[in-house]
Amino acid sequence: MQAITLDQYGTPEVLHLSDLPKPIPSDNQILIKMMATTVNSGDVRLRKADPFLVRLMFGFFKPKIKVLGNVISGIVEAVGKDVTAFKVSDEVFGLSDMTMGTYTYSANNTNFY
């Protein structure tokens, strides 16, 4: 899987394409094959550390979160054993929590994860 990642705060030039392992959902999680995501003002503020107080929550010298994005739209690809509300192939949309991570895609078929 590939993702747009950042290792430092700054302008859009700090973003780069990286290879990452495909995540495996835990017992109470689902894996979503991403079909669409967005870049919103929250992502831009985190990338720039604007306001400066962002650094207190997300890393003072460099960001703790390497993959931005929290808007999700896609298809459930895998479910954890404790998940009952979703099944594989369900179409879903929503927001991730503050762990972010929606700026990803599969290099093999350009579908998002």
C-alpha angles and dihedrals in degrees: 000000000000128000140183103245139178131208098182140026118261149081123343088276090076089069116094140169114259137177113239133175115261108255122244115216117239122228095283100036139084130215113225124204098221118230097170141002136169142228107228136176092266091059091049092050092050092048091051095036088233115188096034090232088074085081091065091064103029104035130303101227101020134003118275089204110071099182118050129200131088105187112100132196123160150081127303107250101175137005133205119243094255095051113108104157096066137042134192112285095026112140110233142174135180145097129305119222121259091288085084116188109151098121092093140108142172113258090208099062105003092241115141124244 
